[in-house]
Amino acid sequence: MPSIPKAIVKSGYKAQSDDTSVDADVLIFNLLRRLSFEDKAEQVQKTD
């Protein structure tokens, strides 16, 4: 499994969830930013 790159964030930044590291949080948001609107809509509509 590839390692998560070290994120550069403003001082005091907190991850959105207590069980997620700041580095993982930033990576997730960066990956989500790359998705098209259609891809994001498809992810929201999926139900398991």
Chimera marker file (.cmm) of the C-alpha trace (Angstrom):
<marker_set name="trace">
<marker id="1" x="0.000" y="0.000" z="0.000" r="1" g="1" b="0" radius="0.5"/>
<marker id="2" x="1.457" y="3.392" z="-0.953" r="1" g="1" b="0" radius="0.5"/>
<marker id="3" x="2.168" y="5.819" z="1.850" r="1" g="1" b="0" radius="0.5"/>
<marker id="4" x="0.169" y="9.018" z="2.283" r="1" g="1" b="0" radius="0.5"/>
<marker id="5" x="2.230" y="12.079" z="1.296" r="1" g="1" b="0" radius="0.5"/>
<marker id="6" x="2.885" y="14.660" z="4.009" r="1" g="1" b="0" radius="0.5"/>
<marker id="7" x="0.359" y="17.497" z="3.721" r="1" g="1" b="0" radius="0.5"/>
<marker id="8" x="1.230" y="21.154" z="4.084" r="1" g="1" b="0" radius="0.5"/>
<marker id="9" x="-1.633" y="22.866" z="5.919" r="1" g="1" b="0" radius="0.5"/>
<marker id="10" x="-2.234" y="26.027" z="7.915" r="1" g="1" b="0" radius="0.5"/>
<marker id="11" x="-1.446" y="25.891" z="11.602" r="1" g="1" b="0" radius="0.5"/>
<marker id="12" x="-4.397" y="24.624" z="13.622" r="1" g="1" b="0" radius="0.5"/>
<marker id="13" x="-5.991" y="22.621" z="10.802" r="1" g="1" b="0" radius="0.5"/>
<marker id="14" x="-8.001" y="19.700" z="12.171" r="1" g="1" b="0" radius="0.5"/>
<marker id="15" x="-9.192" y="16.673" z="10.229" r="1" g="1" b="0" radius="0.5"/>
<marker id="16" x="-12.929" y="16.358" z="9.629" r="1" g="1" b="0" radius="0.5"/>
<marker id="17" x="-13.070" y="13.182" z="11.719" r="1" g="1" b="0" radius="0.5"/>
<marker id="18" x="-11.318" y="12.208" z="14.949" r="1" g="1" b="0" radius="0.5"/>
<marker id="19" x="-10.133" y="8.909" z="13.463" r="1" g="1" b="0" radius="0.5"/>
<marker id="20" x="-8.560" y="10.458" z="10.332" r="1" g="1" b="0" radius="0.5"/>
<marker id="21" x="-5.092" y="11.962" z="10.177" r="1" g="1" b="0" radius="0.5"/>
<marker id="22" x="-4.624" y="15.466" z="8.773" r="1" g="1" b="0" radius="0.5"/>
<marker id="23" x="-2.540" y="14.013" z="5.931" r="1" g="1" b="0" radius="0.5"/>
<marker id="24" x="-5.259" y="11.519" z="4.971" r="1" g="1" b="0" radius="0.5"/>
<marker id="25" x="-7.937" y="14.217" z="5.245" r="1" g="1" b="0" radius="0.5"/>
<marker id="26" x="-6.080" y="16.536" z="2.857" r="1" g="1" b="0" radius="0.5"/>
<marker id="27" x="-5.426" y="13.670" z="0.438" r="1" g="1" b="0" radius="0.5"/>
<marker id="28" x="-9.106" y="12.690" z="0.384" r="1" g="1" b="0" radius="0.5"/>
<marker id="29" x="-10.198" y="16.267" z="-0.349" r="1" g="1" b="0" radius="0.5"/>
<marker id="30" x="-7.593" y="16.602" z="-3.110" r="1" g="1" b="0" radius="0.5"/>
<marker id="31" x="-8.781" y="13.372" z="-4.724" r="1" g="1" b="0" radius="0.5"/>
<marker id="32" x="-12.423" y="14.460" z="-4.474" r="1" g="1" b="0" radius="0.5"/>
<marker id="33" x="-11.532" y="17.785" z="-6.126" r="1" g="1" b="0" radius="0.5"/>
<marker id="34" x="-10.290" y="15.876" z="-9.179" r="1" g="1" b="0" radius="0.5"/>
<marker id="35" x="-13.630" y="14.152" z="-9.767" r="1" g="1" b="0" radius="0.5"/>
<marker id="36" x="-16.022" y="15.570" z="-12.333" r="1" g="1" b="0" radius="0.5"/>
<marker id="37" x="-19.459" y="16.733" z="-11.258" r="1" g="1" b="0" radius="0.5"/>
<marker id="38" x="-20.964" y="13.626" z="-12.831" r="1" g="1" b="0" radius="0.5"/>
<marker id="39" x="-18.599" y="11.331" z="-10.916" r="1" g="1" b="0" radius="0.5"/>
<marker id="40" x="-19.402" y="13.097" z="-7.641" r="1" g="1" b="0" radius="0.5"/>
<marker id="41" x="-23.149" y="12.803" z="-8.310" r="1" g="1" b="0" radius="0.5"/>
<marker id="42" x="-22.741" y="9.105" z="-9.054" r="1" g="1" b="0" radius="0.5"/>
<marker id="43" x="-20.914" y="8.568" z="-5.747" r="1" g="1" b="0" radius="0.5"/>
<marker id="44" x="-23.708" y="10.326" z="-3.824" r="1" g="1" b="0" radius="0.5"/>
<marker id="45" x="-26.398" y="8.232" z="-5.523" r="1" g="1" b="0" radius="0.5"/>
<marker id="46" x="-24.736" y="4.909" z="-4.740" r="1" g="1" b="0" radius="0.5"/>
<marker id="47" x="-26.372" y="2.925" z="-1.951" r="1" g="1" b="0" radius="0.5"/>
<marker id="48" x="-25.015" y="-0.234" z="-0.431" r="1" g="1" b="0" radius="0.5"/>
<link id1="1" id2="2" r="1" g="1" b="0" radius="0.2"/>
<link id1="2" id2="3" r="1" g="1" b="0" radius="0.2"/>
<link id1="3" id2="4" r="1" g="1" b="0" radius="0.2"/>
<link id1="4" id2="5" r="1" g="1" b="0" radius="0.2"/>
<link id1="5" id2="6" r="1" g="1" b="0" radius="0.2"/>
<link id1="6" id2="7" r="1" g="1" b="0" radius="0.2"/>
<link id1="7" id2="8" r="1" g="1" b="0" radius="0.2"/>
<link id1="8" id2="9" r="1" g="1" b="0" radius="0.2"/>
<link id1="9" id2="10" r="1" g="1" b="0" radius="0.2"/>
<link id1="10" id2="11" r="1" g="1" b="0" radius="0.2"/>
<link id1="11" id2="12" r="1" g="1" b="0" radius="0.2"/>
<link id1="12" id2="13" r="1" g="1" b="0" radius="0.2"/>
<link id1="13" id2="14" r="1" g="1" b="0" radius="0.2"/>
<link id1="14" id2="15" r="1" g="1" b="0" radius="0.2"/>
<link id1="15" id2="16" r="1" g="1" b="0" radius="0.2"/>
<link id1="16" id2="17" r="1" g="1" b="0" radius="0.2"/>
<link id1="17" id2="18" r="1" g="1" b="0" radius="0.2"/>
<link id1="18" id2="19" r="1" g="1" b="0" radius="0.2"/>
<link id1="19" id2="20" r="1" g="1" b="0" radius="0.2"/>
<link id1="20" id2="21" r="1" g="1" b="0" radius="0.2"/>
<link id1="21" id2="22" r="1" g="1" b="0" radius="0.2"/>
<link id1="22" id2="23" r="1" g="1" b="0" radius="0.2"/>
<link id1="23" id2="24" r="1" g="1" b="0" radius="0.2"/>
<link id1="24" id2="25" r="1" g="1" b="0" radius="0.2"/>
<link id1="25" id2="26" r="1" g="1" b="0" radius="0.2"/>
<link id1="26" id2="27" r="1" g="1" b="0" radius="0.2"/>
<link id1="27" id2="28" r="1" g="1" b="0" radius="0.2"/>
<link id1="28" id2="29" r="1" g="1" b="0" radius="0.2"/>
<link id1="29" id2="30" r="1" g="1" b="0" radius="0.2"/>
<link id1="30" id2="31" r="1" g="1" b="0" radius="0.2"/>
<link id1="31" id2="32" r="1" g="1" b="0" radius="0.2"/>
<link id1="32" id2="33" r="1" g="1" b="0" radius="0.2"/>
<link id1="33" id2="34" r="1" g="1" b="0" radius="0.2"/>
<link id1="34" id2="35" r="1" g="1" b="0" radius="0.2"/>
<link id1="35" id2="36" r="1" g="1" b="0" radius="0.2"/>
<link id1="36" id2="37" r="1" g="1" b="0" radius="0.2"/>
<link id1="37" id2="38" r="1" g="1" b="0" radius="0.2"/>
<link id1="38" id2="39" r="1" g="1" b="0" radius="0.2"/>
<link id1="39" id2="40" r="1" g="1" b="0" radius="0.2"/>
<link id1="40" id2="41" r="1" g="1" b="0" radius="0.2"/>
<link id1="41" id2="42" r="1" g="1" b="0" radius="0.2"/>
<link id1="42" id2="43" r="1" g="1" b="0" radius="0.2"/>
<link id1="43" id2="44" r="1" g="1" b="0" radius="0.2"/>
<link id1="44" id2="45" r="1" g="1" b="0" radius="0.2"/>
<link id1="45" id2="46" r="1" g="1" b="0" radius="0.2"/>
<link id1="46" id2="47" r="1" g="1" b="0" radius="0.2"/>
<link id1="47" id2="48" r="1" g="1" b="0" radius="0.2"/>
</marker_set>
